Amino acid sequence: MPNYTSPTGYSPYNEQLTSSVSHPVGTWIYPLTTQIDYQGGTAAIYVGYALPGTSISSQGWAIQFIIYDGNGNTLSTQWSPLYYSFGDVWANRVSLLYS
């Protein structure tokens, strides 16, 4: 598993409850906060992951943008610009460029 050091110095070896997040650079097993934005519908459009205690207005988020077809099937999942370092801001999710 890749070595990960958060901006807050979190150690992944402290026996907290963990979540497994599929990430473009691997599977991360850490305690994570998850934010979901449905944008007024029933399907998640934005899904954000961060360490517990990360403010929605500060850096520390990896954000997914989910694209659906007309039948509600997932077509693709794109990631925010700084997903690899958990460096995006949840509050800015709508204005970010995803790829």
N, CA, C and O atoms as a GROMACS GRO file, in nm:
protein
  396
    1MET      N    1   0.084  -0.117   0.000
    1MET     CA    2   0.000   0.000   0.000
    1MET      C    3   0.089   0.124   0.000
    1MET      O    4   0.190   0.125   0.070
    2PRO      N    5   0.054   0.228  -0.077
    2PRO     CA    6   0.136   0.348  -0.079
    2PRO      C    7   0.144   0.415   0.058
    2PRO      O    8   0.050   0.405   0.138
    3ASN      N    9   0.251   0.481   0.084
    3ASN     CA   10   0.266   0.557   0.207
    3ASN      C   11   0.191   0.688   0.194
    3ASN      O   12   0.201   0.753   0.090
    4TYR      N   13   0.117   0.729   0.294
    4TYR     CA   14   0.038   0.852   0.288
    4TYR      C   15   0.059   0.931   0.414
    4TYR      O   16   0.044   0.878   0.524
    5THR      N   17   0.093   1.057   0.401
    5THR     CA   18   0.102   1.146   0.514
    5THR      C   19   0.012   1.264   0.486
    5THR      O   20   0.030   1.334   0.386
    6SER      N   21  -0.084   1.287   0.571
    6SER     CA   22  -0.178   1.395   0.549
    6SER      C   23  -0.117   1.527   0.592
    6SER      O   24  -0.016   1.529   0.664
    7PRO      N   25  -0.177   1.640   0.550
    7PRO     CA   26  -0.127   1.770   0.593
    7PRO      C   27  -0.134   1.787   0.744
    7PRO      O   28  -0.060   1.868   0.801
    8THR      N   29  -0.222   1.711   0.811
    8THR     CA   30  -0.236   1.723   0.956
    8THR      C   31  -0.150   1.623   1.031
    8THR      O   32  -0.154   1.617   1.154
    9GLY      N   33  -0.071   1.542   0.958
    9GLY     CA   34   0.018   1.445   1.021
    9GLY      C   35  -0.052   1.320   1.068
    9GLY      O   36  -0.001   1.252   1.157
   10TYR      N   37  -0.164   1.286   1.013
   10TYR     CA   38  -0.240   1.167   1.050
   10TYR      C   39  -0.162   1.040   1.021
   10TYR      O   40  -0.103   1.025   0.914
   11SER      N   41  -0.161   0.949   1.116
   11SER     CA   42  -0.098   0.819   1.095
   11SER      C   43  -0.205   0.714   1.070
   11SER      O   44  -0.298   0.702   1.149
   12PRO      N   45  -0.193   0.636   0.961
   12PRO     CA   46  -0.296   0.536   0.931
   12PRO      C   47  -0.291   0.412   1.019
   12PRO      O   48  -0.371   0.321   1.000
   13TYR      N   49  -0.201   0.406   1.114
   13TYR     CA   50  -0.182   0.286   1.193
   13TYR      C   51  -0.237   0.297   1.335
   13TYR      O   52  -0.180   0.238   1.427
   14ASN      N   53  -0.346   0.371   1.354
   14ASN     CA   54  -0.393   0.394   1.491
   14ASN      C   55  -0.525   0.325   1.524
   14ASN      O   56  -0.593   0.367   1.618
   15GLU      N   57  -0.564   0.222   1.451
   15GLU     CA   58  -0.678   0.137   1.480
   15GLU      C   59  -0.812   0.210   1.482
   15GLU      O   60  -0.900   0.168   1.557
   16GLN      N   61  -0.830   0.315   1.406
   16GLN     CA   62  -0.960   0.380   1.394
   16GLN      C   63  -1.043   0.306   1.291
   16GLN      O   64  -0.990   0.229   1.211
   17LEU      N   65  -1.175   0.329   1.293
   17LEU     CA   66  -1.259   0.274   1.188
   17LEU      C   67  -1.211   0.329   1.055
   17LEU      O   68  -1.172   0.445   1.046
   18THR      N   69  -1.215   0.246   0.953
   18THR     CA   70  -1.161   0.290   0.825
   18THR      C   71  -1.262   0.274   0.713
   18THR      O   72  -1.358   0.197   0.725
   19SER      N   73  -1.241   0.347   0.607
   19SER     CA   74  -1.320   0.336   0.485
   19SER      C   75  -1.223   0.303   0.372
   19SER      O   76  -1.110   0.350   0.371
   20SER      N   77  -1.269   0.224   0.278
   20SER     CA   78  -1.188   0.193   0.163
   20SER      C   79  -1.239   0.276   0.046
   20SER      O   80  -1.356   0.267   0.011
   21VAL      N   81  -1.152   0.355  -0.013
   21VAL     CA   82  -1.191   0.443  -0.121
   21VAL      C   83  -1.113   0.406  -0.246
   21VAL      O   84  -0.990   0.404  -0.244
   22SER      N   85  -1.184   0.378  -0.352
   22SER     CA   86  -1.120   0.352  -0.480
   22SER      C   87  -1.069   0.484  -0.534
   22SER      O   88  -1.147   0.576  -0.555
   23HIS      N   89  -0.943   0.495  -0.554
   23HIS     CA   90  -0.878   0.619  -0.593
   23HIS      C   91  -0.796   0.590  -0.718
   23HIS      O   92  -0.745   0.479  -0.731
   24PRO      N   93  -0.782   0.683  -0.809
   24PRO     CA   94  -0.708   0.654  -0.932
   24PRO      C   95  -0.566   0.603  -0.910
   24PRO      O   96  -0.510   0.535  -0.997
   25VAL      N   97  -0.507   0.633  -0.797
   25VAL     CA   98  -0.371   0.588  -0.772
   25VAL      C   99  -0.366   0.470  -0.676
   25VAL      O  100  -0.257   0.434  -0.629
   26GLY      N  101  -0.479   0.409  -0.645
   26GLY     CA  102  -0.481   0.292  -0.558
   26GLY      C  103  -0.602   0.290  -0.467
   26GLY      O  104  -0.690   0.376  -0.479
   27THR      N  105  -0.607   0.194  -0.378
   27THR     CA  106  -0.714   0.186  -0.280
   27THR      C  107  -0.658   0.234  -0.148
   27THR      O  108  -0.557   0.183  -0.100
   28TRP      N  109  -0.724   0.331  -0.089
   28TRP     CA  110  -0.679   0.392   0.036
   28TRP      C  111  -0.767   0.341   0.148
   28TRP      O  112  -0.890   0.339   0.135
   29ILE      N  113  -0.707   0.300   0.258
   29ILE     CA  114  -0.784   0.254   0.372
   29ILE      C  115  -0.750   0.343   0.491
   29ILE      O  116  -0.650   0.322   0.559
   30TYR      N  117  -0.833   0.443   0.513
   30TYR     CA  118  -0.815   0.542   0.618
   30TYR      C  119  -0.952   0.582   0.670
   30TYR      O  120  -1.052   0.562   0.600
   31PRO      N  121  -0.960   0.636   0.790
   31PRO     CA  122  -1.088   0.692   0.832
   31PRO      C  123  -1.114   0.816   0.748
   31PRO      O  124  -1.033   0.909   0.748
   32LEU      N  125  -1.226   0.819   0.678
   32LEU     CA  126  -1.255   0.930   0.588
   32LEU      C  127  -1.393   0.988   0.613
   32LEU      O  128  -1.487   0.916   0.649
   33THR      N  129  -1.403   1.117   0.594
   33THR     CA  130  -1.532   1.185   0.591
   33THR      C  131  -1.578   1.182   0.446
   33THR      O  132  -1.498   1.202   0.355
   34THR      N  133  -1.706   1.158   0.424
   34THR     CA  134  -1.761   1.158   0.289
   34THR      C  135  -1.871   1.262   0.280
   34THR      O  136  -1.960   1.267   0.365
   35GLN      N  137  -1.865   1.344   0.178
   35GLN     CA  138  -1.971   1.441   0.147
   35GLN      C  139  -2.032   1.400   0.014
   35GLN      O  140  -1.960   1.363  -0.079
   36ILE      N  141  -2.165   1.406   0.003
   36ILE     CA  142  -2.233   1.372  -0.121
   36ILE      C  143  -2.326   1.487  -0.158
   36ILE      O  144  -2.402   1.536  -0.075
   37ASP      N  145  -2.319   1.529  -0.285
   37ASP     CA  146  -2.404   1.636  -0.336
   37ASP      C  147  -2.488   1.579  -0.449
   37ASP      O  148  -2.435   1.534  -0.551
   38TYR      N  149  -2.619   1.581  -0.432
   38TYR     CA  150  -2.712   1.526  -0.531
   38TYR      C  151  -2.760   1.631  -0.631
   38TYR      O  152  -2.825   1.596  -0.729
   39GLN      N  153  -2.729   1.757  -0.609
   39GLN     CA  154  -2.768   1.867  -0.698
   39GLN      C  155  -2.918   1.864  -0.729
   39GLN      O  156  -2.959   1.889  -0.842
   40GLY      N  157  -3.000   1.832  -0.628
   40GLY     CA  158  -3.145   1.835  -0.644
   40GLY      C  159  -3.206   1.710  -0.703
   40GLY      O  160  -3.328   1.702  -0.715
   41GLY      N  161  -3.126   1.611  -0.742
   41GLY     CA  162  -3.177   1.487  -0.799
   41GLY      C  163  -3.165   1.372  -0.701
   41GLY      O  164  -3.145   1.393  -0.581
   42THR      N  165  -3.177   1.250  -0.752
   42THR     CA  166  -3.166   1.132  -0.667
   42THR      C  167  -3.036   1.057  -0.685
   42THR      O  168  -3.009   0.961  -0.612
   43ALA      N  169  -2.953   1.099  -0.780
   43ALA     CA  170  -2.824   1.034  -0.803
   43ALA      C  171  -2.712   1.129  -0.761
   43ALA      O  172  -2.719   1.250  -0.785
   44ALA      N  173  -2.611   1.074  -0.697
   44ALA     CA  174  -2.497   1.155  -0.653
   44ALA      C  175  -2.424   1.213  -0.773
   44ALA      O  176  -2.392   1.141  -0.868
   45ILE      N  177  -2.399   1.343  -0.769
   45ILE     CA  178  -2.324   1.410  -0.875
   45ILE      C  179  -2.179   1.431  -0.830
   45ILE      O  180  -2.086   1.405  -0.906
   46TYR      N  181  -2.161   1.477  -0.708
   46TYR     CA  182  -2.028   1.500  -0.651
   46TYR      C  183  -2.015   1.415  -0.525
   46TYR      O  184  -2.106   1.410  -0.442
   47VAL      N  185  -1.899   1.348  -0.512
   47VAL     CA  186  -1.869   1.272  -0.390
   47VAL      C  187  -1.729   1.315  -0.348
   47VAL      O  188  -1.634   1.305  -0.426
   48GLY      N  189  -1.716   1.361  -0.224
   48GLY     CA  190  -1.588   1.407  -0.174
   48GLY      C  191  -1.539   1.324  -0.058
   48GLY      O  192  -1.619   1.276   0.023
   49TYR      N  193  -1.408   1.305  -0.049
   49TYR     CA  194  -1.344   1.228   0.056
   49TYR      C  195  -1.236   1.312   0.121
   49TYR      O  196  -1.157   1.378   0.053
   50ALA      N  197  -1.233   1.310   0.256
   50ALA     CA  198  -1.131   1.385   0.330
   50ALA      C  199  -1.112   1.319   0.466
   50ALA      O  200  -1.193   1.238   0.510
   51LEU      N  201  -1.003   1.355   0.532
   51LEU     CA  202  -0.982   1.308   0.669
   51LEU      C  203  -1.083   1.374   0.761
   51LEU      O  204  -1.122   1.489   0.738
   52PRO      N  205  -1.128   1.304   0.867
   52PRO     CA  206  -1.224   1.363   0.960
   52PRO      C  207  -1.174   1.497   1.014
   52PRO      O  208  -1.056   1.513   1.045
   53GLY      N  209  -1.266   1.591   1.024
   53GLY     CA  210  -1.232   1.723   1.076
   53GLY      C  211  -1.195   1.823   0.969
   53GLY      O  212  -1.177   1.942   0.999
   54THR      N  213  -1.182   1.779   0.844
   54THR     CA  214  -1.148   1.870   0.735
   54THR      C  215  -1.270   1.956   0.704
   54THR      O  216  -1.378   1.904   0.677
   55SER      N  217  -1.253   2.085   0.708
   55SER     CA  218  -1.362   2.179   0.679
   55SER      C  219  -1.398   2.173   0.531
   55SER      O  220  -1.312   2.148   0.446
   56ILE      N  221  -1.525   2.198   0.500
   56ILE     CA  222  -1.566   2.198   0.359
   56ILE      C  223  -1.508   2.317   0.284
   56ILE      O  224  -1.510   2.320   0.161
   57SER      N  225  -1.455   2.415   0.357
   57SER     CA  226  -1.398   2.533   0.292
   57SER      C  227  -1.246   2.535   0.296
   57SER      O  228  -1.184   2.638   0.268
   58SER      N  229  -1.184   2.421   0.330
   58SER     CA  230  -1.037   2.416   0.330
   58SER      C  231  -0.989   2.303   0.240
   58SER      O  232  -1.065   2.212   0.208
   59GLN      N  233  -0.862   2.310   0.201
   59GLN     CA  234  -0.803   2.205   0.120
   59GLN      C  235  -0.799   2.075   0.200
   59GLN      O  236  -0.793   2.078   0.323
   60GLY      N  237  -0.802   1.963   0.130
   60GLY     CA  238  -0.796   1.835   0.197
   60GLY      C  239  -0.893   1.735   0.138
   60GLY      O  240  -0.916   1.628   0.196
   61TRP      N  241  -0.952   1.767   0.023
   61TRP     CA  242  -1.055   1.684  -0.038
   61TRP      C  243  -1.010   1.623  -0.170
   61TRP      O  244  -0.940   1.687  -0.248
   62ALA      N  245  -1.051   1.499  -0.195
   62ALA     CA  246  -1.046   1.435  -0.326
   62ALA      C  247  -1.193   1.424  -0.368
   62ALA      O  248  -1.273   1.366  -0.296
   63ILE      N  249  -1.227   1.481  -0.484
   63ILE     CA  250  -1.368   1.492  -0.523
   63ILE      C  251  -1.391   1.422  -0.656
   63ILE      O  252  -1.317   1.440  -0.752
   64GLN      N  253  -1.497   1.340  -0.659
   64GLN     CA  254  -1.540   1.272  -0.782
   64GLN      C  255  -1.658   1.348  -0.841
   64GLN      O  256  -1.743   1.401  -0.769
   65PHE      N  257  -1.662   1.354  -0.973
   65PHE     CA  258  -1.776   1.407  -1.048
   65PHE      C  259  -1.830   1.291  -1.129
   65PHE      O  260  -1.757   1.231  -1.208
   66ILE      N  261  -1.957   1.258  -1.110
   66ILE     CA  262  -2.016   1.140  -1.174
   66ILE      C  263  -2.109   1.185  -1.286
   66ILE      O  264  -2.196   1.270  -1.265
   67ILE      N  265  -2.091   1.128  -1.404
   67ILE     CA  266  -2.171   1.161  -1.522
   67ILE      C  267  -2.263   1.043  -1.554
   67ILE      O  268  -2.219   0.928  -1.558
   68TYR      N  269  -2.391   1.073  -1.576
   68TYR     CA  270  -2.492   0.970  -1.602
   68TYR      C  271  -2.549   0.984  -1.743
   68TYR      O  272  -2.544   1.092  -1.803
   69ASP      N  273  -2.604   0.873  -1.795
   69ASP     CA  274  -2.678   0.881  -1.921
   69ASP      C  275  -2.824   0.915  -1.890
   69ASP      O  276  -2.859   0.936  -1.774
   70GLY      N  277  -2.907   0.922  -1.991
   70GLY     CA  278  -3.048   0.958  -1.974
   70GLY      C  279  -3.129   0.859  -1.893
   70GLY      O  280  -3.238   0.893  -1.846
   71ASN      N  281  -3.078   0.737  -1.874
   71ASN     CA  282  -3.148   0.635  -1.796
   71ASN      C  283  -3.097   0.626  -1.652
   71ASN      O  284  -3.143   0.540  -1.576
   72GLY      N  285  -3.004   0.713  -1.615
   72GLY     CA  286  -2.950   0.710  -1.480
   72GLY      C  287  -2.834   0.615  -1.459
   72GLY      O  288  -2.793   0.591  -1.345
   73ASN      N  289  -2.781   0.560  -1.568
   73ASN     CA  290  -2.665   0.472  -1.558
   73ASN      C  291  -2.537   0.556  -1.558
   73ASN      O  292  -2.527   0.655  -1.630
   74THR      N  293  -2.440   0.516  -1.478
   74THR     CA  294  -2.313   0.588  -1.472
   74THR      C  295  -2.237   0.571  -1.603
   74THR      O  296  -2.213   0.459  -1.648
   75LEU      N  297  -2.200   0.683  -1.663
   75LEU     CA  298  -2.118   0.680  -1.785
   75LEU      C  299  -1.970   0.690  -1.751
   75LEU      O  300  -1.888   0.619  -1.808
   76SER      N  301  -1.937   0.781  -1.658
   76SER     CA  302  -1.797   0.796  -1.620
   76SER      C  303  -1.787   0.863  -1.484
   76SER      O  304  -1.879   0.929  -1.436
   77THR      N  305  -1.672   0.844  -1.424
   77THR     CA  306  -1.638   0.911  -1.299
   77THR      C  307  -1.509   0.988  -1.325
   77THR      O  308  -1.408   0.931  -1.367
   78GLN      N  309  -1.513   1.116  -1.300
   78GLN     CA  310  -1.396   1.201  -1.318
   78GLN      C  311  -1.351   1.253  -1.183
   78GLN      O  312  -1.430   1.258  -1.088
   79TRP      N  313  -1.224   1.292  -1.174
   79TRP     CA  314  -1.168   1.339  -1.048
   79TRP      C  315  -1.130   1.486  -1.055
   79TRP      O  316  -1.100   1.540  -1.162
   80SER      N  317  -1.132   1.550  -0.940
   80SER     CA  318  -1.093   1.690  -0.928
   80SER      C  319  -0.944   1.707  -0.954
   80SER      O  320  -0.869   1.610  -0.948
   81PRO      N  321  -0.900   1.831  -0.983
   81PRO     CA  322  -0.761   1.854  -1.024
   81PRO      C  323  -0.654   1.807  -0.924
   81PRO      O  324  -0.550   1.756  -0.966
   82LEU      N  325  -0.678   1.821  -0.795
   82LEU     CA  326  -0.575   1.786  -0.695
   82LEU      C  327  -0.613   1.662  -0.615
   82LEU      O  328  -0.575   1.649  -0.499
   83TYR      N  329  -0.690   1.571  -0.678
   83TYR     CA  330  -0.736   1.449  -0.610
   83TYR      C  331  -0.622   1.368  -0.551
   83TYR      O  332  -0.635   1.314  -0.441
   84TYR      N  333  -0.510   1.359  -0.623
   84TYR     CA  334  -0.399   1.273  -0.584
   84TYR      C  335  -0.334   1.314  -0.452
   84TYR      O  336  -0.272   1.232  -0.385
   85SER      N  337  -0.349   1.441  -0.415
   85SER     CA  338  -0.292   1.489  -0.289
   85SER      C  339  -0.399   1.531  -0.189
   85SER      O  340  -0.369   1.593  -0.087
   86PHE      N  341  -0.525   1.497  -0.219
   86PHE     CA  342  -0.636   1.543  -0.136
   86PHE      C  343  -0.624   1.694  -0.113
   86PHE      O  344  -0.631   1.741   0.000
   87GLY      N  345  -0.604   1.768  -0.223
   87GLY     CA  346  -0.576   1.911  -0.213
   87GLY      C  347  -0.688   2.003  -0.260
   87GLY      O  348  -0.667   2.124  -0.270
   88ASP      N  349  -0.806   1.948  -0.290
   88ASP     CA  350  -0.915   2.033  -0.337
   88ASP      C  351  -1.004   2.079  -0.220
   88ASP      O  352  -0.989   2.031  -0.108
   89VAL      N  353  -1.095   2.171  -0.249
   89VAL     CA  354  -1.185   2.229  -0.150
   89VAL      C  355  -1.328   2.188  -0.185
   89VAL      O  356  -1.375   2.216  -0.296
   90TRP      N  357  -1.397   2.121  -0.093
   90TRP     CA  358  -1.533   2.074  -0.119
   90TRP      C  359  -1.626   2.189  -0.158
   90TRP      O  360  -1.708   2.173  -0.247
   91ALA      N  361  -1.614   2.302  -0.093
   91ALA     CA  362  -1.701   2.416  -0.122
   91ALA      C  363  -1.685   2.468  -0.265
   91ALA      O  364  -1.774   2.536  -0.316
   92ASN      N  365  -1.574   2.435  -0.331
   92ASN     CA  366  -1.549   2.479  -0.469
   92ASN      C  367  -1.583   2.373  -0.572
   92ASN      O  368  -1.550   2.390  -0.690
   93ARG      N  369  -1.647   2.264  -0.534
   93ARG     CA  370  -1.664   2.148  -0.621
   93ARG      C  371  -1.732   2.179  -0.754
   93ARG      O  372  -1.697   2.120  -0.856
   94VAL      N  373  -1.828   2.270  -0.755
   94VAL     CA  374  -1.902   2.300  -0.878
   94VAL      C  375  -1.814   2.374  -0.979
   94VAL      O  376  -1.831   2.355  -1.100
   95SER      N  377  -1.722   2.455  -0.933
   95SER     CA  378  -1.639   2.536  -1.023
   95SER      C  379  -1.509   2.467  -1.065
   95SER      O  380  -1.436   2.522  -1.147
   96LEU      N  381  -1.478   2.349  -1.011
   96LEU     CA  382  -1.355   2.279  -1.047
   96LEU      C  383  -1.367   2.216  -1.186
   96LEU      O  384  -1.477   2.186  -1.233
   97LEU      N  385  -1.252   2.195  -1.249
   97LEU     CA  386  -1.246   2.125  -1.378
   97LEU      C  387  -1.209   1.980  -1.351
   97LEU      O  388  -1.107   1.954  -1.287
   98TYR      N  389  -1.290   1.888  -1.398
   98TYR     CA  390  -1.270   1.746  -1.370
   98TYR      C  391  -1.218   1.674  -1.494
   98TYR      O  392  -1.248   1.712  -1.607
   99SER      N  393  -1.138   1.569  -1.470
   99SER     CA  394  -1.089   1.489  -1.582
   99SER      C  395  -1.072   1.346  -1.539
   99SER      O  396  -1.031   1.262  -1.620
   0.00000   0.00000   0.00000
